[in-house]
Amino acid sequence: MKYKRKIKLQFLLLFSALTCHAQNTMTLTGKGNGTWSLDAMPAYNVRMMVEYEDIAFTAPTAISDLVYTGEAQQLINAGSSEDGTMMYSLDGKDFSEEIPTASIPKTYTVYYKVLDSTGHYSDVGKLKVKIGKLTVTYELADNGNGTWTLDKILPYDTYNKKMVVEYVDDQFNIIANSDGKGNYWATYYNENAGYAADVNTMVYTAKMSANKQKVILKEVDDKVIPAGNAVILKSADANVTMTYAASATGTLDGNELKGSATAVTTPENTYMLVKGANGVGFYHWKGANIPAEKAYLIMNTGVALAREFFPFAEETATDIDVVSAEDDDNDGLFYDLTGRMVAKKPSASGIYIKNGKKVVIK
């Protein structure tokens, strides 16, 4: 990169306004204080013509990927010039030969220019340099008395004032609800960490069937639930033990269940797993909010949204042999395809559900 500097004056000597002209060159000498002097004084009236020469230099460059350390850090790689000395500033006013340094995370403007051997400066250039915030992870040691100890001392200065602590349970229990038939049901969602259910618990994803008449459950064979996946739990015990699974990642295929880490306003057409008049199934949710860390389904507009209830079935079940969650072989009740109970035996012909299976009344 090059900038201009003044180095000589050329004088056109005027002997006469009507006759001849003479031309002479005189040299300007820099005094080092921003002023110049001529090596000789012209004897005639003169008209001055200023010429310029270039100052060659290599501009400084910003140091990338700077991160807060608590210590002052060099912001740039130095520039250079054979015609003078590189000068730097952080405010554009006070320049020195020292490379600028800083410690607080923010974006800085570094100004630079060249002081040549005659005491004059080049034009001022500038560049941006950023020191990023530091994110650190520390282990917390359980003291066994409700207190925790950091394994390191946090660096502290006038800038470093915020610490975010995330705590992950190695193991915890979920209370599931009885269906009165020896099974216990719950839904589950955790956006921060992956967990695996205990050996007595089956884990399911869920989606609507192609004919929009029921919810299809698909078992998660390894019982591992990566963070951000909502699922259904079916257990032989009211207490479902969840164990931290550090390696659990990804998304469970074909899963239409949703969840939230915090309570949210109930979206339109939301269905949740409930034990209701038709047994355990997905019922139209009428609450104002959906509780935190629970799974739910949102039915699209292609579904008969007037329905209050959807039974569910294993993915391997046939279209006719549908096993509902409330697999009661002795209740003897009939339900229409919307999930509403109709009678012990309907008089109108059609397809009904009895004891969890489709039957045809002619």
HUVEN-V348874 format. One record per residue. N is the residue number from 1. PSI is psi in radians with two decimals (NA if undefined). BURIAL is b if it has 16 or more other C-alpha atoms within 10 Angstrom, else e. D_CENTER is the distance of its C-alpha to the mean C-alpha in Angstrom with 2 decimals. Layout:
# HUVEN-V348874
n->(N	N)
psi->(PSI	PSI)
burial->(BURIAL	BURIAL)
d_center->(D_CENTER	D_CENTER)
This chain:
# HUVEN-V348874
n->(1	2	3	4	5	6	7	8	9	10	11	12	13	14	15	16	17	18	19	20	21	22	23	24	25	26	27	28	29	30	31	32	33	34	35	36	37	38	39	40	41	42	43	44	45	46	47	48	49	50	51	52	53	54	55	56	57	58	59	60	61	62	63	64	65	66	67	68	69	70	71	72	73	74	75	76	77	78	79	80	81	82	83	84	85	86	87	88	89	90	91	92	93	94	95	96	97	98	99	100	101	102	103	104	105	106	107	108	109	110	111	112	113	114	115	116	117	118	119	120	121	122	123	124	125	126	127	128	129	130	131	132	133	134	135	136	137	138	139	140	141	142	143	144	145	146	147	148	149	150	151	152	153	154	155	156	157	158	159	160	161	162	163	164	165	166	167	168	169	170	171	172	173	174	175	176	177	178	179	180	181	182	183	184	185	186	187	188	189	190	191	192	193	194	195	196	197	198	199	200	201	202	203	204	205	206	207	208	209	210	211	212	213	214	215	216	217	218	219	220	221	222	223	224	225	226	227	228	229	230	231	232	233	234	235	236	237	238	239	240	241	242	243	244	245	246	247	248	249	250	251	252	253	254	255	256	257	258	259	260	261	262	263	264	265	266	267	268	269	270	271	272	273	274	275	276	277	278	279	280	281	282	283	284	285	286	287	288	289	290	291	292	293	294	295	296	297	298	299	300	301	302	303	304	305	306	307	308	309	310	311	312	313	314	315	316	317	318	319	320	321	322	323	324	325	326	327	328	329	330	331	332	333	334	335	336	337	338	339	340	341	342	343	344	345	346	347	348	349	350	351	352	353	354	355	356	357	358	359	360	361	362)
psi->(2.55	2.55	2.84	2.66	2.65	2.29	-0.30	2.73	2.37	2.23	2.28	1.91	2.21	1.73	-0.66	2.54	-0.25	-0.41	-2.00	2.85	2.53	2.60	2.32	2.65	2.25	2.64	2.38	2.37	2.16	2.42	-0.09	0.03	0.32	0.04	2.91	2.74	2.59	2.57	-0.22	2.75	2.29	2.56	-0.04	2.94	2.40	2.68	2.09	2.35	2.10	2.28	2.75	2.63	2.76	2.55	2.10	2.36	2.80	2.11	2.65	2.83	2.59	2.49	2.15	2.86	0.57	2.40	2.52	2.29	-0.17	-0.19	2.71	2.36	2.52	2.31	-0.46	2.81	2.29	2.55	-3.12	2.72	2.37	-0.23	-0.05	-2.76	2.32	2.39	2.56	2.72	2.63	-0.17	-0.04	0.11	-0.94	1.87	2.55	3.01	-0.22	2.44	2.24	2.49	2.78	2.88	-0.58	2.35	1.98	-3.13	2.26	2.64	2.13	2.15	2.59	2.69	3.03	2.28	1.99	3.09	-0.26	-0.01	0.24	2.70	2.65	3.06	2.78	2.29	2.96	2.75	2.79	2.43	2.36	2.34	2.08	2.84	2.63	2.26	2.16	2.67	2.22	2.56	2.40	2.21	2.22	2.09	-0.10	0.06	0.40	0.05	2.84	2.64	2.32	2.53	-0.16	2.82	2.25	2.36	2.50	2.33	-2.91	-0.30	-0.74	1.68	-0.09	2.33	2.26	2.18	2.17	2.27	2.26	2.10	2.39	-0.57	2.51	2.92	2.56	2.36	2.04	2.77	2.40	2.50	0.06	0.05	0.22	0.03	2.69	2.35	2.54	2.81	2.79	2.48	2.37	2.07	-0.14	-0.52	2.75	2.53	2.77	2.42	2.78	3.01	-0.36	0.05	2.37	2.43	2.32	2.50	2.97	2.59	2.81	2.53	2.85	-0.59	0.10	0.47	-0.27	2.94	2.24	2.21	2.39	2.18	2.41	1.85	-0.74	-0.02	0.20	2.28	1.81	2.75	2.45	0.15	2.23	2.45	2.97	2.43	2.33	2.12	2.78	-0.02	2.56	-0.45	1.99	2.10	2.18	2.28	2.34	2.31	1.65	-0.53	0.00	2.03	2.90	-3.02	2.36	2.20	2.49	0.35	2.16	0.01	2.53	2.86	2.96	2.51	-0.38	2.83	2.40	2.71	2.34	2.11	2.84	2.52	0.72	2.42	2.43	2.72	2.06	2.63	1.94	-2.72	-0.49	0.29	-2.88	2.24	-2.97	2.01	2.60	2.09	2.15	-0.05	2.69	-0.52	2.73	2.21	2.72	2.54	0.53	2.66	2.61	2.87	2.47	2.04	2.36	3.04	-0.18	-0.14	2.62	1.62	-0.17	-0.24	2.41	-0.26	2.42	2.13	2.99	2.84	2.71	2.60	-0.49	-0.09	2.63	2.94	-0.51	-0.75	1.44	2.11	2.00	2.94	-0.57	1.34	1.36	1.90	-0.01	0.03	-0.47	0.17	2.68	2.49	2.50	3.13	-0.11	-0.10	0.06	2.38	2.37	-0.90	3.05	-0.75	1.97	2.58	-0.47	2.45	2.72	-3.02	2.27	2.96	2.21	2.28	0.62	0.13	2.65	2.36	2.66	2.17	2.14	NA)
burial->(e	e	b	e	b	b	b	b	b	b	b	b	b	b	e	e	e	e	e	e	e	e	e	e	e	e	e	b	e	b	e	e	e	e	e	b	e	e	e	e	e	e	e	e	e	e	e	e	e	e	e	e	e	e	b	b	b	e	b	b	b	b	e	e	e	b	b	b	e	b	e	e	b	b	b	b	e	b	b	b	b	e	e	b	b	b	b	b	b	b	e	e	e	e	b	e	e	e	b	b	e	b	b	b	b	e	e	b	b	b	b	b	b	b	b	b	e	b	b	b	b	b	e	e	e	b	e	e	b	b	b	b	e	e	e	e	e	e	e	e	e	e	e	e	e	e	e	e	e	e	e	e	e	e	e	e	e	e	e	e	e	e	e	e	e	e	e	e	e	e	e	e	e	e	e	b	b	b	b	e	e	e	b	b	b	b	b	b	b	b	e	e	b	b	b	b	b	b	e	e	b	b	b	b	b	b	b	b	e	e	e	e	b	b	b	b	b	b	b	b	e	e	b	b	b	b	b	b	b	b	b	b	b	b	b	b	b	b	b	b	b	b	b	b	b	e	e	e	e	e	e	b	e	e	b	b	b	b	b	b	e	e	e	e	e	b	e	e	b	b	b	b	b	b	b	e	e	b	b	b	b	b	b	b	b	e	e	e	e	b	b	e	b	b	b	b	b	b	b	e	e	e	e	e	e	e	e	e	b	b	b	b	b	b	e	e	e	e	e	e	e	b	b	b	b	b	b	e	e	e	e	e	b	b	b	b	b	b	b	b	b	e	e	e	e	e	e	e	e	e	e	b	b	b	b	b	b	b	b	e	e	e)
d_center->(39.83	43.01	44.14	47.67	50.16	53.72	56.35	59.68	61.84	64.35	67.45	69.64	73.10	75.13	78.88	79.92	78.40	80.94	81.59	79.45	76.05	75.04	71.55	70.56	67.35	66.69	63.92	61.57	60.85	57.81	58.64	55.17	54.72	53.58	57.19	59.41	63.17	65.53	67.69	70.68	71.67	72.77	76.37	75.77	73.61	70.38	67.49	64.36	61.94	58.67	57.15	53.74	52.45	48.88	47.00	45.05	41.97	38.66	35.76	33.32	29.79	26.52	25.21	21.68	18.85	20.39	18.68	20.19	23.01	25.20	27.81	28.86	27.65	29.34	27.43	29.37	31.62	35.10	36.90	40.62	43.80	47.40	48.69	47.39	44.85	41.12	40.15	36.72	35.43	32.34	34.02	36.06	39.28	40.03	40.08	40.93	40.94	38.37	34.89	32.44	30.28	27.69	25.57	23.33	19.74	19.97	21.20	24.94	27.65	30.30	33.69	36.35	39.93	43.06	46.22	49.08	52.37	54.17	51.98	50.06	46.32	44.30	41.90	38.61	35.40	31.85	28.37	24.88	23.41	20.15	19.75	16.15	15.22	15.86	13.87	16.55	17.22	20.65	22.61	24.33	27.90	29.43	32.75	34.00	34.91	31.74	30.56	28.20	28.51	26.05	27.11	26.74	27.42	24.50	25.24	26.07	27.03	26.94	23.31	21.77	21.87	18.76	18.08	15.71	17.41	16.12	19.15	19.62	23.07	25.00	26.86	27.41	29.52	29.05	32.14	33.03	35.60	38.96	40.22	43.78	44.31	43.05	39.39	36.44	33.35	29.85	26.38	23.26	19.45	17.03	13.25	13.05	15.71	18.24	21.88	25.24	28.01	31.53	34.40	35.94	33.00	32.09	28.52	28.20	25.85	27.28	27.83	30.58	33.70	34.77	37.51	35.27	37.76	35.89	32.64	32.49	31.33	30.36	30.58	27.92	30.44	28.76	27.59	24.14	21.20	17.73	14.88	13.96	17.50	20.18	23.76	27.39	29.40	33.20	35.06	38.63	37.83	36.59	34.39	31.59	30.33	26.72	26.12	22.91	22.12	19.98	20.21	19.19	16.46	16.22	17.26	20.82	22.78	24.34	22.88	22.90	22.31	19.47	18.35	16.52	15.94	17.90	20.95	20.49	23.20	24.97	24.26	27.41	29.10	27.41	29.29	29.00	30.89	33.97	37.55	39.62	43.04	42.39	40.97	37.43	35.31	32.75	34.08	33.12	31.11	32.75	30.84	28.99	25.85	24.33	24.16	21.06	20.37	22.93	22.98	24.36	25.30	25.28	28.35	28.36	31.25	33.20	33.99	36.97	35.02	38.20	38.07	37.56	37.15	35.98	37.40	35.58	36.80	36.07	34.85	38.14	40.38	42.68	42.64	45.79	45.45	42.46	41.88	40.26	38.46	41.60	44.01	47.18	50.29	52.62	51.35	53.26	51.25	50.35	47.12	46.58	43.66	41.68	41.91	44.60	47.59	50.79	53.83	55.52	56.60	55.85	58.82	56.93	56.29	52.77	49.97	48.94	47.06	49.22	48.33	44.99	46.71	47.60	51.27	53.34	55.96	58.70)
